[in-house]
């Protein structure tokens, strides 16, 4: 991970836009954070979650529907000033009736998921979780493909409350996706 100070000649957003195509950038707390592409196990977990949640919640296949579930949306809290890119994010369709035409999402997600890696775990926990809480994301999941765990949090009175901690092949039926279940083992490939 590369962290660049805010005192650079170009704006932080211009620096973010100038990153190489294969690098993901975010602007959080006045710093530009950049990271290389994720590992294979990270990609497997992201793909499986997208399928396990997208089917019943995004496409209403054997589930309630009513959500947009998207991988790596560029979430703009303050346009071009604060930019977060969760690994997955979900919006209730009644709050965001349509997906934006461009890459910028201005509506706060109802749910985010960060897939941890040794290079990102500390930033995901210490920088991004407080960022999501500060901006009112209702639910956050942290998935660790190495430890084979899922931690689910709900925002209550501005603080994260751990509502589930699951491991290995546990059945996942956790808010806000508690109308159907899937095996956590799906995420490990």
Secondary structure in CASP SS format (residue, H / E / C, confidence):
PFRMAT SS
TARGET T0000
AUTHOR 0000-0000-0000
METHOD secondary structure of the structure
MODEL  1
X C 1.00
X E 1.00
X E 1.00
X E 1.00
X C 1.00
X C 1.00
X C 1.00
X C 1.00
X C 1.00
X C 1.00
X C 1.00
X H 1.00
X H 1.00
X H 1.00
X H 1.00
X H 1.00
X H 1.00
X C 1.00
X C 1.00
X C 1.00
X C 1.00
X C 1.00
X C 1.00
X E 1.00
X E 1.00
X E 1.00
X E 1.00
X E 1.00
X C 1.00
X C 1.00
X E 1.00
X E 1.00
X E 1.00
X E 1.00
X E 1.00
X C 1.00
X C 1.00
X C 1.00
X C 1.00
X H 1.00
X H 1.00
X H 1.00
X H 1.00
X H 1.00
X H 1.00
X H 1.00
X H 1.00
X H 1.00
X H 1.00
X H 1.00
X H 1.00
X H 1.00
X H 1.00
X H 1.00
X H 1.00
X H 1.00
X H 1.00
X H 1.00
X C 1.00
X C 1.00
X C 1.00
X C 1.00
X C 1.00
X C 1.00
X C 1.00
X C 1.00
X E 1.00
X E 1.00
X E 1.00
X E 1.00
X E 1.00
X C 1.00
X C 1.00
X E 1.00
X E 1.00
X E 1.00
X E 1.00
X E 1.00
X C 1.00
X C 1.00
X C 1.00
X E 1.00
X E 1.00
X E 1.00
X C 1.00
X C 1.00
X C 1.00
X E 1.00
X E 1.00
X E 1.00
X E 1.00
X E 1.00
X C 1.00
X C 1.00
X C 1.00
X C 1.00
X C 1.00
X C 1.00
X C 1.00
X C 1.00
X C 1.00
X C 1.00
X C 1.00
X E 1.00
X E 1.00
X C 1.00
X C 1.00
X C 1.00
X C 1.00
X C 1.00
X E 1.00
X E 1.00
X E 1.00
X E 1.00
X E 1.00
X E 1.00
X C 1.00
X C 1.00
X C 1.00
X C 1.00
X H 1.00
X H 1.00
X H 1.00
X H 1.00
X H 1.00
X H 1.00
X H 1.00
X H 1.00
X H 1.00
X H 1.00
X H 1.00
X H 1.00
X H 1.00
X H 1.00
X C 1.00
X C 1.00
X C 1.00
X C 1.00
X E 1.00
X E 1.00
X E 1.00
X E 1.00
X E 1.00
X E 1.00
X C 1.00
X C 1.00
X C 1.00
X C 1.00
X E 1.00
X E 1.00
X E 1.00
X E 1.00
X E 1.00
X E 1.00
X E 1.00
X E 1.00
X C 1.00
X C 1.00
X E 1.00
X E 1.00
X E 1.00
X E 1.00
X E 1.00
X E 1.00
X E 1.00
X E 1.00
X E 1.00
X C 1.00
X C 1.00
X C 1.00
X E 1.00
X E 1.00
X E 1.00
X E 1.00
X C 1.00
X C 1.00
X E 1.00
X E 1.00
X E 1.00
X E 1.00
X E 1.00
X E 1.00
X E 1.00
X H 1.00
X H 1.00
X H 1.00
X H 1.00
X H 1.00
X C 1.00
END
